Amino acid sequence: MSEDHETTVPTTDQTEAVEGLEARLQQIEQQPLGDRAAAFGEVHDELRDVLEGAAADGPEGS
């Protein structure tokens, strides 16, 4: 039995989002430890909200 796997090419918006996240994480790494913990917590909450929203929307094209 063969499974078809869809290859996804990141869109410009996705690429910009990843690059923005990378830059933000680099900025966080420069902060003192206490500030870093709070900043990583904020990033975690934002990513969770995005993922939960994506899961609630279901697969694209549905």
N, C-alpha and C positions, 0 to 999 in steps of 0.2 A: 504494500500500500504506500503510495507516494503522497507526501504532504506538500502543498504549495506554500511557499514562504514569500511574503511580500517584502521587497526591499524598499526601505524608506530613505529618500534623500532629503536631508534637512532643508527646509525653506529658509529664505532670507531672515524671516522673523525668528525662526528657531535658532539660526546661527547667531544672530544678534543677541538673543536671550542668553545663549551659552557664553558668548564672549563677555556680556555684561555681568554674568554670574562669576566668571573667572576673575574679572577685574575687581568685583566686589569682595570676593574671597581673599584676593591678594591684599586689599586695603585692610580687611579685618585682621589678617595675619600680622600686620604692622602695629596693631594696637596692643596696649598692656593687657595682661592675662584676664583681668576682671571684665574689661570692656569687650574683649574677644568673646568671652562666654556669652554675654548678653547679645552681641551681634550675631553669633552663630545661632542662638536661640531664635532670633527674629527671622533669619534666613530659613531655618528649619520650619517655622510656622508658615511662612509664605509658600515654601515648596509643598508642604502638606496640603495647604488650601488649594493649590493648583492641581495637585494630583487627585485630590478628592473630587474636585470639580470635573476633571477629565473622566474619572471613573463614573460619576453620576450622569455625565453626558453620553456615555457608552462609546462604542467604536465609531469612528468617523464614517460618514456615509450611511448611517443607519436611519 
